Amino acid sequence: MLQGWIQIALTLIIVVVITPFFGRYMARVYQEQRTFLDPTLNPVERLLYSLVGVPTKADMTGWQYARAILYSNVVMGLLIFFIIMNQGWLPLNPTKIGAPTWDTALHTTISFITNTNQQHYSGETYLSYASQMWGLGYHMFTSAATGLAVGIAFIRGLTGRSLGNFYVDLIRSITRILLPICIVGGIALMAAGVPETLAGPVVFPTLEDSNISQAIARGPVAHFEIIKELGENGGGFFAINSAHPFENPNPFTNLIEIVAMISIPTSLIYTYGLFANNTKQAWLVYGMVSVLFLTFLTVNAIGEYNGNPAVNALLGSTQPNLEGKEVRFGWAQSALFATLTTGTMTGAVNSMHDSFMPNGGFVTLSNMFLQIIWGGQGTGTAYLFAYLILAVFVTGLMVGRTPEFLGRKIEKREVVLASFLILLVHPIAIMIPAGITLAFPDQLAGISNPGFHGFAQVIYEYASAAANNGSGFEGLGDSQPSPIAIATGAKTTVTALWWNLSTCFSLLAGRYIPVIGLLLLADSLSRKQQVPFTAGTLRTDTGLFTGVTAGVILILGALTFFPVLAFGPIGEAFWIAKGIG
């Protein structure tokens, strides 16, 4: 047990050490200050700006920034859909894979442009190298950069600056942050054993019978893997994602991937502190989120270390829950990875979340319900400060002071936008399609497990889509052809069709409505005159206010979804404790 906790502690120490350095670098990038990459990248960026026709000094309003995101995402979506549907005749298709069904291609397109990467297919058998590289890999960069742009635009508005230019932020996010780290990280992954090749599968005779051969899939995995984690994308080159030995072969690659997935969301909080000239508040917020994260991680890790009571009773001793886990990672790194991947909205997995104890289901679902521990690429930081705005409003009502944040009054428009984003959009994107699905469990859901766990499977899928996370509990008939239809002999693929189309609603609502709302909120704050600081001003850079913010997050965020948790992992925990499961 001690070894597992030491592994977790060392990993998190590395992240904390990186935070101020990376956060300071991102602040310099987005404030257009000098960095060590300027001599190399300035000419490249000027060329890109001229090709795209971007006036680099033209700041955008909230609506203009939002429209630029929507227009660019539509164009990118059409590109990825075209590539996937025409992969049969495009090059880089050594196994001659044909086009998928239209609904799978549509779901995949929307999933990847929204930075979700929810996959209703097996990558190595469903998509060609061209689709994986040109379609999905390209959009892993652009969708992550879009999230970063939204996050930094929100920080600018929050601190009284203009929102900036989306196209400039998009290009600088790719050239200055994502691409350089991916080049170094990809080389490190290759050196550690992750393949990077355009050759087709390797065919070997099996050990049981030399007349029977086995095809071992491979491909350009290393560069795909690093942007998958750094950009909080999460889509796996192979079906079992980072549990696959070609995506994540050993503890060293596992460490690289964990640090990559959490480095940007943690450091972006420090970037905010530099923009606001208040690193004290940044560290307080960082500490608050860290406490929430460590609490969830402890709950998850204890559940996996103690294992399944029913199994322990048969063995006569307490054994960790290793079902659905890779032995090379064990219970500790599996619990850490699962908590981080749902906390950061990455969605990659190095173990199967469906096999976790109810503690794990509770933690992973709660992370996606809250979306701020540590949150999605850029948007998670914006969500976090939207919670701070609500906390300012609630605290102001309690103590009788005018709600102000960073010297700007929080009025009706800001409260309505923040409440709409946090209390309305996310539940609607999850609960409505989940309710319809659960009303027709046989016809639509395709649930493989009865009772509480089956309920959690359905909720998890929609929560994953709405939070732009992409991971899955699995066990659902959500791929074409539907495994449920195959198992029952049915000739319908209605479950897969339903899952593809219904999750598209959650993907789009969970991405673009909050993005528009966050930009309008930032735009509104940026236009407010700063009021002078007085003795009556409510300070937001104190431990007390930070504690109040944590309470607001738990009350407004967590309790919204408590009934769902009660019918899912909490109910399953009592069920197992009574010896029923």
C-alpha positions as CSV (number, residue, x, y, z in Angstrom):
1,M,0.0,0.0,0.0
2,L,2.8,2.4,1.0
3,Q,4.5,2.0,-2.4
4,G,1.3,2.9,-4.2
5,W,0.8,6.1,-2.2
6,I,4.4,7.1,-2.7
7,Q,4.0,6.7,-6.5
8,I,0.9,9.0,-6.4
9,A,2.7,11.6,-4.2
10,L,5.8,11.8,-6.4
11,T,3.7,12.3,-9.5
12,L,1.7,15.1,-7.9
13,I,4.9,16.8,-6.6
14,I,6.2,16.9,-10.2
15,V,3.0,18.6,-11.3
16,V,3.2,21.2,-8.5
17,V,6.8,22.0,-9.3
18,I,6.0,22.5,-13.0
19,T,3.0,24.8,-12.4
20,P,4.6,28.2,-11.8
21,F,7.1,27.8,-14.6
22,F,4.6,26.6,-17.2
23,G,2.0,29.1,-16.0
24,R,4.5,32.0,-16.3
25,Y,5.4,30.8,-19.8
26,M,1.7,30.7,-20.9
27,A,1.2,34.2,-19.5
28,R,4.1,35.5,-21.6
29,V,2.7,33.8,-24.7
30,Y,-0.8,35.3,-24.3
31,Q,0.4,38.7,-23.3
32,E,2.7,38.6,-26.4
33,Q,5.8,39.1,-24.4
34,R,9.2,37.8,-25.4
35,T,9.8,34.0,-25.1
36,F,12.8,31.8,-26.1
37,L,10.8,30.5,-29.1
38,D,10.3,34.0,-30.7
39,P,13.2,33.8,-33.2
40,T,11.9,30.6,-34.6
41,L,8.2,31.0,-34.5
42,N,7.6,34.7,-35.2
43,P,8.3,34.3,-39.0
44,V,6.1,31.2,-39.1
45,E,3.2,32.9,-37.3
46,R,3.4,36.0,-39.6
47,L,3.2,33.7,-42.6
48,L,0.2,31.9,-41.1
49,Y,-1.6,35.2,-40.3
50,S,-1.0,36.4,-43.8
51,L,-2.3,33.2,-45.3
52,V,-5.4,33.1,-43.1
53,G,-5.9,36.9,-43.5
54,V,-6.0,37.6,-39.8
55,P,-5.6,41.2,-38.7
56,T,-3.5,40.4,-35.6
57,K,-4.4,43.6,-33.8
58,A,-8.1,43.4,-34.3
59,D,-9.7,42.6,-30.9
60,M,-13.1,40.8,-30.9
61,T,-16.2,41.3,-28.8
62,G,-17.7,38.2,-27.1
63,W,-20.1,37.6,-30.0
64,Q,-17.4,38.0,-32.6
65,Y,-15.1,35.6,-30.7
66,A,-18.0,33.1,-30.4
67,R,-18.9,33.3,-34.1
68,A,-15.3,32.8,-35.1
69,I,-15.2,29.6,-33.1
70,L,-18.4,28.4,-34.6
71,Y,-17.5,29.2,-38.2
72,S,-14.0,27.6,-37.9
73,N,-15.4,24.5,-36.1
74,V,-18.0,24.0,-38.9
75,V,-15.3,24.1,-41.5
76,M,-13.1,21.7,-39.5
77,G,-16.1,19.4,-38.9
78,L,-16.8,19.1,-42.6
79,L,-13.2,18.3,-43.3
80,I,-13.0,15.4,-40.7
81,F,-16.4,14.0,-41.9
82,F,-15.2,14.0,-45.5
83,I,-11.9,12.2,-44.6
84,I,-13.6,9.5,-42.5
85,M,-16.4,8.8,-45.0
86,N,-13.8,8.6,-47.9
87,Q,-11.1,6.7,-46.1
88,G,-11.6,3.7,-48.3
89,W,-10.0,5.3,-51.3
90,L,-7.7,7.7,-49.5
91,P,-4.0,6.8,-49.0
92,L,-2.5,5.5,-45.8
93,N,-5.0,2.7,-45.5
94,P,-2.8,-0.5,-45.4
95,T,-5.6,-2.7,-44.1
96,K,-8.1,-1.4,-46.7
97,I,-10.7,-0.3,-44.1
98,G,-13.9,0.9,-45.7
99,A,-16.1,3.8,-44.6
100,P,-18.0,3.5,-41.3
101,T,-21.7,4.0,-41.0
102,W,-22.9,7.6,-41.4
103,D,-24.0,7.9,-37.8
104,T,-20.7,6.7,-36.4
105,A,-18.9,9.1,-38.7
106,L,-21.1,12.0,-37.6
107,H,-20.7,11.2,-33.9
108,T,-16.9,10.9,-34.3
109,T,-16.8,14.2,-36.1
110,I,-18.7,16.1,-33.5
111,S,-16.9,14.3,-30.7
112,F,-13.5,15.3,-32.0
113,I,-14.2,18.9,-32.9
114,T,-15.7,19.4,-29.4
115,N,-12.5,18.1,-27.7
116,T,-14.5,15.2,-26.3
117,N,-13.1,12.2,-28.4
118,Q,-15.9,9.9,-27.2
119,Q,-15.4,6.8,-29.3
120,H,-18.2,4.4,-30.4
121,Y,-15.7,2.4,-32.5
122,S,-12.4,0.5,-32.2
123,G,-9.7,2.6,-33.6
124,E,-7.4,-0.1,-35.0
125,T,-10.3,-1.9,-36.9
126,Y,-12.5,1.0,-37.9
127,L,-10.3,3.9,-39.0
128,S,-7.4,4.1,-41.5
129,Y,-4.1,5.9,-40.7
130,A,-5.3,8.8,-42.8
131,S,-8.4,9.2,-40.7
132,Q,-6.5,8.9,-37.5
133,M,-3.7,11.3,-38.5
134,W,-5.3,13.8,-40.9
135,G,-8.8,13.7,-39.4
136,L,-8.6,13.0,-35.7
137,G,-5.0,14.0,-35.0
138,Y,-5.3,17.4,-36.6
139,H,-8.5,18.1,-34.7
140,M,-6.8,17.1,-31.4
141,F,-4.6,20.2,-31.9
142,T,-7.3,22.6,-33.1
143,S,-10.0,21.6,-30.5
144,A,-7.5,21.8,-27.7
145,A,-6.3,25.2,-28.9
146,T,-9.9,26.4,-29.2
147,G,-10.5,25.5,-25.5
148,L,-7.3,27.3,-24.5
149,A,-8.3,30.3,-26.5
150,V,-11.7,30.4,-24.7
151,G,-10.0,30.1,-21.3
152,I,-7.5,32.9,-22.0
153,A,-10.2,35.1,-23.5
154,F,-12.2,34.6,-20.3
155,I,-9.2,35.5,-18.1
156,R,-8.6,38.6,-20.2
157,G,-12.2,39.7,-19.7
158,L,-12.2,38.9,-16.0
159,T,-9.2,41.1,-15.5
160,G,-10.5,44.0,-17.4
161,R,-8.8,43.5,-20.8
162,S,-10.3,43.1,-24.2
163,L,-10.9,39.5,-25.2
164,G,-8.4,39.4,-28.0
165,N,-8.5,37.8,-31.4
166,F,-9.6,34.1,-31.6
167,Y,-7.5,33.3,-34.7
168,V,-4.4,34.7,-33.1
169,D,-5.0,32.8,-29.8
170,L,-5.7,29.6,-31.8
171,I,-2.5,29.8,-33.8
172,R,-0.3,30.8,-30.8
173,S,-1.8,28.0,-28.7
174,I,-0.7,25.5,-31.3
175,T,2.6,26.9,-32.3
176,R,3.8,28.1,-28.8
177,I,2.3,25.6,-26.4
178,L,0.9,22.4,-27.9
179,L,3.2,21.7,-30.8
180,P,6.6,22.2,-29.1
181,I,5.6,20.1,-26.1
182,C,4.2,17.4,-28.4
183,I,7.5,17.2,-30.4
184,V,9.5,16.6,-27.2
185,G,6.9,14.4,-25.7
186,G,6.4,12.3,-28.8
187,I,10.2,11.7,-29.0
188,A,10.2,10.7,-25.4
189,L,7.3,8.2,-25.9
190,M,9.1,6.7,-28.9
191,A,12.3,6.3,-26.9
192,A,10.2,4.5,-24.2
193,G,8.7,2.0,-26.6
194,V,5.6,3.6,-28.2
195,P,5.6,2.8,-32.0
196,E,5.6,5.5,-34.7
197,T,5.2,3.8,-38.1
198,L,3.1,3.9,-41.3
199,A,3.6,0.2,-41.9
200,G,0.6,-2.1,-41.7
201,P,-0.1,-4.7,-39.0
202,V,2.5,-7.4,-38.2
203,V,1.4,-11.0,-38.8
204,F,2.8,-13.7,-36.6
205,P,2.0,-17.4,-36.3
206,T,0.4,-18.2,-32.9
207,L,2.1,-20.3,-30.2
208,E,-0.8,-22.7,-30.1
209,D,-0.8,-23.5,-33.8
210,S,1.8,-22.3,-36.4
211,N,-0.8,-22.6,-39.1
212,I,-2.9,-20.0,-37.5
213,S,-1.7,-16.4,-37.8
214,Q,-2.4,-13.3,-35.7
215,A,-2.3,-9.7,-36.9
216,I,-0.9,-7.2,-34.4
217,A,-2.1,-3.7,-35.2
218,R,0.4,-0.8,-35.0
219,G,0.7,2.7,-36.6
220,P,1.8,6.3,-36.0
221,V,0.9,6.1,-32.3
222,A,3.5,8.2,-30.4
223,H,2.6,11.6,-31.8
224,F,-1.1,10.7,-31.5
225,E,-0.7,9.7,-27.9
226,I,1.1,12.9,-26.7
227,I,-1.5,15.3,-28.1
228,K,-4.2,13.0,-26.8
229,E,-3.0,13.7,-23.3
230,L,-1.6,17.2,-23.5
231,G,-4.7,18.5,-25.3
232,E,-7.1,16.7,-23.0
233,N,-8.5,14.9,-26.0
234,G,-8.5,11.3,-24.7
235,G,-9.3,9.4,-27.9
236,G,-7.3,6.2,-28.2
237,F,-5.5,5.0,-31.3
238,F,-6.5,1.5,-30.2
239,A,-9.8,0.4,-28.7
240,I,-8.5,0.0,-25.1
241,N,-6.8,3.4,-25.1
242,S,-3.9,4.0,-22.8
243,A,-4.3,0.5,-21.3
244,H,-2.9,-0.8,-24.6
245,P,0.9,-1.7,-24.4
246,F,1.6,0.2,-27.7
247,E,0.0,3.4,-26.3
248,N,1.3,3.2,-22.7
249,P,3.8,0.4,-22.4
250,N,5.4,1.1,-19.0
251,P,5.3,3.2,-15.8
252,F,7.6,5.8,-17.4
253,T,5.2,6.5,-20.3
254,N,2.4,6.5,-17.8
255,L,4.1,9.2,-15.9
256,I,4.6,11.3,-19.1
257,E,1.0,10.9,-20.0
258,I,-0.3,11.9,-16.5
259,V,1.9,15.0,-16.3
260,A,0.9,15.9,-19.8
261,M,-2.8,15.7,-19.2
262,I,-2.7,17.8,-16.0
263,S,0.0,20.3,-16.7
264,I,-2.1,22.9,-18.7
265,P,-5.2,23.1,-16.5
266,T,-3.1,23.4,-13.3
267,S,-0.7,26.0,-14.7
268,L,-3.5,28.0,-16.3
269,I,-4.7,29.0,-12.8
270,Y,-1.2,30.5,-12.1
271,T,-1.5,32.2,-15.5
272,Y,-4.7,33.9,-14.2
273,G,-2.8,35.1,-11.2
274,L,-0.2,36.8,-13.4
275,F,-2.9,38.4,-15.5
276,A,-4.7,39.6,-12.4
277,N,-1.5,40.6,-10.6
278,N,-2.7,38.5,-7.7
279,T,-0.7,35.2,-7.5
280,K,-1.9,34.9,-3.9
281,Q,-5.5,34.4,-5.1
282,A,-4.2,32.0,-7.8
283,W,-2.5,29.8,-5.2
284,L,-5.5,29.9,-2.9
285,V,-7.7,28.7,-5.8
286,Y,-5.1,26.2,-6.7
287,G,-5.1,24.9,-3.1
288,M,-8.9,24.7,-3.0
289,V,-9.0,22.6,-6.2
290,S,-6.1,20.5,-4.9
291,V,-8.0,19.7,-1.7
292,L,-11.1,18.6,-3.7
293,F,-8.9,16.6,-6.1
294,L,-7.0,14.8,-3.3
295,T,-10.3,14.1,-1.5
296,F,-11.7,12.4,-4.6
297,L,-8.4,10.6,-5.3
298,T,-8.3,9.2,-1.7
299,V,-11.9,8.0,-2.0
300,N,-11.1,6.3,-5.3
301,A,-7.8,4.8,-4.2
302,I,-9.1,3.4,-0.9
303,G,-11.9,1.7,-2.8
304,E,-9.5,0.0,-5.2
305,Y,-7.0,-0.9,-2.5
306,N,-9.6,-2.5,-0.3
307,G,-11.1,-4.5,-3.2
308,N,-14.4,-6.2,-3.6
309,P,-15.8,-7.6,-0.3
310,A,-17.3,-10.6,-2.0
311,V,-14.0,-11.5,-3.6
312,N,-12.1,-10.9,-0.4
313,A,-14.5,-13.2,1.4
314,L,-13.8,-16.0,-1.0
315,L,-10.0,-15.4,-0.8
316,G,-10.0,-15.1,3.0
317,S,-7.9,-11.9,2.8
318,T,-8.1,-8.3,1.6
319,Q,-6.8,-7.9,-2.0
320,P,-6.8,-4.8,-4.3
321,N,-9.4,-4.7,-7.0
322,L,-7.4,-5.6,-10.1
323,E,-10.3,-6.4,-12.4
324,G,-10.0,-4.4,-15.6
325,K,-6.6,-3.1,-14.7
326,E,-3.1,-3.6,-16.2
327,V,-0.7,-5.3,-13.7
328,R,2.1,-2.9,-14.8
329,F,0.2,0.0,-13.3
330,G,-1.6,-1.7,-10.4
331,W,-4.3,-0.2,-8.2
332,A,-2.6,3.1,-7.3
333,Q,-1.7,4.4,-10.8
334,S,-5.0,3.2,-12.1
335,A,-6.9,5.1,-9.5
336,L,-4.7,8.2,-10.1
337,F,-5.2,8.0,-13.8
338,A,-8.9,7.6,-13.6
339,T,-9.3,10.5,-11.2
340,L,-7.2,12.8,-13.3
341,T,-8.6,11.8,-16.7
342,T,-12.2,12.6,-15.5
343,G,-11.0,15.6,-13.5
344,T,-9.2,17.2,-16.4
345,M,-11.8,16.1,-19.0
346,T,-9.2,14.2,-20.9
347,G,-11.1,10.9,-21.1
348,A,-8.1,8.7,-21.7
349,V,-8.1,5.5,-19.7
350,N,-5.3,3.1,-18.5
351,S,-7.9,0.8,-16.9
352,M,-11.6,0.1,-17.4
353,H,-13.7,2.4,-15.3
354,D,-16.6,0.0,-15.6
355,S,-14.7,-2.4,-13.4
356,F,-13.9,0.1,-10.6
357,M,-15.5,-0.3,-7.2
358,P,-18.5,2.1,-6.6
359,N,-16.0,4.6,-5.0
360,G,-14.5,5.0,-8.5
361,G,-17.8,5.4,-10.2
362,F,-18.8,8.1,-7.6
363,V,-15.5,10.0,-8.1
364,T,-15.4,9.8,-11.9
365,L,-19.0,10.9,-12.3
366,S,-18.6,13.7,-9.7
367,N,-15.6,15.0,-11.6
368,M,-17.6,15.3,-14.8
369,F,-20.6,16.8,-13.0
370,L,-18.4,19.6,-11.4
371,Q,-16.0,20.1,-14.4
372,I,-13.5,22.1,-12.4
373,I,-11.2,19.5,-10.8
374,W,-9.2,20.5,-12.8
375,G,-11.6,21.0,-15.7
376,G,-11.4,20.9,-19.4
377,Q,-8.7,22.5,-21.6
378,G,-9.1,26.2,-20.9
379,T,-12.8,26.0,-20.4
380,G,-12.4,24.3,-17.0
381,T,-10.5,27.3,-15.7
382,A,-13.3,29.6,-17.0
383,Y,-15.9,27.4,-15.2
384,L,-13.9,27.6,-12.0
385,F,-14.0,31.4,-12.0
386,A,-17.6,31.4,-12.9
387,Y,-18.1,29.5,-9.6
388,L,-16.1,32.3,-8.0
389,I,-18.4,34.9,-9.4
390,L,-21.4,33.0,-8.0
391,A,-19.6,32.7,-4.6
392,V,-19.0,36.5,-4.6
393,F,-22.7,37.0,-5.3
394,V,-23.9,34.6,-2.5
395,T,-21.4,36.0,0.0
396,G,-22.3,39.6,-0.8
397,L,-26.0,38.7,-0.1
398,M,-25.0,37.1,3.2
399,V,-22.9,40.0,4.5
400,G,-24.7,42.8,2.9
401,R,-22.0,44.0,0.6
402,T,-22.1,44.9,-3.1
403,P,-20.8,41.8,-5.0
404,E,-17.5,42.8,-6.6
405,F,-14.8,40.7,-8.2
406,L,-11.4,42.2,-9.1
407,G,-12.9,45.7,-8.7
408,R,-15.9,45.0,-11.0
409,K,-19.5,44.9,-9.8
410,I,-21.2,41.5,-10.2
411,E,-24.8,42.4,-11.4
412,K,-27.8,40.7,-12.8
413,R,-26.4,39.9,-16.2
414,E,-23.2,38.2,-14.8
415,V,-25.2,36.2,-12.2
416,V,-27.7,35.0,-14.8
417,L,-25.0,34.0,-17.2
418,A,-23.0,32.2,-14.5
419,S,-26.1,30.4,-13.1
420,F,-27.2,29.5,-16.6
421,L,-23.9,27.9,-17.4
422,I,-23.4,26.0,-14.1
423,L,-27.0,25.2,-13.0
424,L,-28.9,24.7,-16.2
425,V,-27.0,23.7,-19.3
426,H,-25.0,20.8,-18.0
427,P,-27.9,19.0,-16.2
428,I,-30.2,19.4,-19.3
429,A,-27.5,18.0,-21.6
430,I,-27.3,14.9,-19.3
431,M,-30.7,14.3,-17.7
432,I,-33.0,14.7,-20.7
433,P,-31.4,12.2,-23.0
434,A,-30.6,9.9,-20.1
435,G,-34.2,10.0,-19.0
436,I,-35.4,9.0,-22.5
437,T,-32.9,6.2,-22.7
438,L,-33.8,4.8,-19.3
439,A,-37.4,4.9,-20.2
440,F,-36.7,2.4,-23.0
441,P,-33.9,0.2,-21.6
442,D,-34.4,-2.7,-24.0
443,Q,-35.1,-0.7,-27.2
444,L,-32.5,2.1,-26.7
445,A,-30.1,1.7,-23.9
446,G,-28.4,-1.7,-24.6
447,I,-27.3,-2.0,-21.0
448,S,-25.1,-5.0,-20.1
449,N,-25.5,-4.7,-16.4
450,P,-28.8,-4.6,-14.4
451,G,-29.6,-2.4,-11.4
452,F,-27.5,0.4,-10.1
453,H,-24.5,-0.2,-12.3
454,G,-26.6,-0.3,-15.5
455,F,-28.1,3.1,-14.4
456,A,-24.6,4.5,-13.9
457,Q,-23.5,3.2,-17.3
458,V,-26.2,5.3,-19.0
459,I,-25.6,8.5,-16.9
460,Y,-21.9,8.1,-17.3
461,E,-22.1,8.1,-21.1
462,Y,-24.1,11.3,-21.3
463,A,-22.1,13.0,-18.5
464,S,-18.9,12.1,-20.5
465,A,-20.4,13.7,-23.6
466,A,-21.8,16.8,-21.9
467,A,-18.5,17.4,-20.0
468,N,-16.5,16.9,-23.2
469,N,-14.6,14.1,-21.4
470,G,-15.1,11.1,-23.7
471,S,-14.3,8.2,-21.3
472,G,-16.9,5.5,-20.9
473,F,-18.2,3.0,-18.4
474,E,-18.6,0.8,-21.4
475,G,-21.0,-2.1,-21.5
476,L,-23.5,-0.3,-23.7
477,G,-24.6,-1.1,-27.2
478,D,-23.2,2.1,-28.7
479,S,-21.1,0.8,-31.6
480,Q,-22.0,-0.3,-35.1
481,P,-22.9,-3.1,-35.4
482,S,-24.3,-3.1,-31.9
483,P,-22.8,-5.9,-29.8
484,I,-26.2,-6.2,-28.0
485,A,-27.9,-6.8,-31.3
486,I,-25.2,-9.4,-32.2
487,A,-25.6,-11.2,-28.9
488,T,-29.4,-11.4,-29.1
489,G,-29.5,-12.2,-32.8
490,A,-31.5,-9.1,-33.5
491,K,-31.2,-7.5,-36.9
492,T,-31.5,-4.0,-35.7
493,T,-28.8,-1.5,-34.9
494,V,-31.2,0.9,-33.2
495,T,-29.2,1.0,-29.9
496,A,-26.0,2.1,-31.6
497,L,-27.9,4.6,-33.8
498,W,-29.6,6.0,-30.7
499,W,-26.4,6.4,-28.8
500,N,-24.6,8.0,-31.7
501,L,-27.3,10.6,-32.3
502,S,-28.4,11.3,-28.7
503,T,-24.9,11.8,-27.5
504,C,-24.4,14.3,-30.3
505,F,-27.0,16.5,-28.6
506,S,-25.0,16.3,-25.3
507,L,-21.7,16.9,-27.1
508,L,-22.9,20.0,-28.9
509,A,-24.9,21.5,-26.0
510,G,-22.1,20.7,-23.5
511,R,-19.5,22.5,-25.7
512,Y,-20.9,25.4,-27.5
513,I,-23.6,26.8,-25.2
514,P,-21.1,27.1,-22.3
515,V,-18.4,28.6,-24.6
516,I,-20.8,31.3,-25.9
517,G,-22.0,32.0,-22.3
518,L,-18.4,32.2,-20.9
519,L,-17.4,34.6,-23.7
520,L,-20.5,36.8,-23.1
521,L,-19.8,36.8,-19.4
522,A,-16.1,37.8,-20.0
523,D,-17.2,40.5,-22.4
524,S,-19.6,41.9,-19.9
525,L,-17.0,42.1,-17.2
526,S,-14.4,43.6,-19.5
527,R,-16.6,46.6,-20.2
528,K,-17.2,47.4,-16.6
529,Q,-15.4,50.3,-14.9
530,Q,-13.2,49.3,-12.1
531,V,-14.4,50.6,-8.7
532,P,-11.9,51.7,-6.1
533,F,-11.0,49.3,-3.3
534,T,-12.4,50.4,0.1
535,A,-12.7,49.0,3.6
536,G,-16.2,47.7,2.6
537,T,-14.9,45.8,-0.4
538,L,-15.3,42.0,-0.1
539,R,-11.8,40.5,-0.5
540,T,-11.6,37.4,-2.6
541,D,-8.0,36.5,-2.0
542,T,-8.5,35.2,1.5
543,G,-8.7,31.7,2.9
544,L,-12.2,32.4,4.2
545,F,-13.6,33.4,0.9
546,T,-11.8,30.4,-0.8
547,G,-13.5,28.1,1.7
548,V,-16.9,29.7,0.9
549,T,-16.2,29.1,-2.8
550,A,-15.6,25.4,-2.1
551,G,-18.9,25.3,-0.3
552,V,-20.7,27.0,-3.2
553,I,-19.2,24.5,-5.6
554,L,-20.2,21.5,-3.5
555,I,-23.7,22.9,-2.8
556,L,-24.6,24.2,-6.3
557,G,-22.6,21.7,-8.3
558,A,-22.6,18.4,-6.5
559,L,-26.1,18.5,-5.0
560,T,-27.6,19.1,-8.4
561,F,-26.6,15.6,-9.3
562,F,-26.8,13.9,-5.9
563,P,-30.0,12.0,-6.7
564,V,-28.3,10.5,-9.8
565,L,-25.3,9.5,-7.7
566,A,-27.7,7.9,-5.1
567,F,-29.3,5.8,-7.8
568,G,-25.9,4.9,-9.3
569,P,-22.6,4.3,-7.4
570,I,-23.9,5.1,-3.9
571,G,-26.8,2.6,-4.3
572,E,-24.3,0.1,-5.7
573,A,-22.0,0.5,-2.8
574,F,-24.8,-0.3,-0.3
575,W,-25.8,-3.2,-2.5
576,I,-22.3,-4.7,-2.4
577,A,-21.9,-4.0,1.3
578,K,-25.0,-6.1,2.0
579,G,-23.4,-9.0,0.0
580,I,-25.9,-8.8,-2.8
581,G,-23.5,-7.9,-5.6
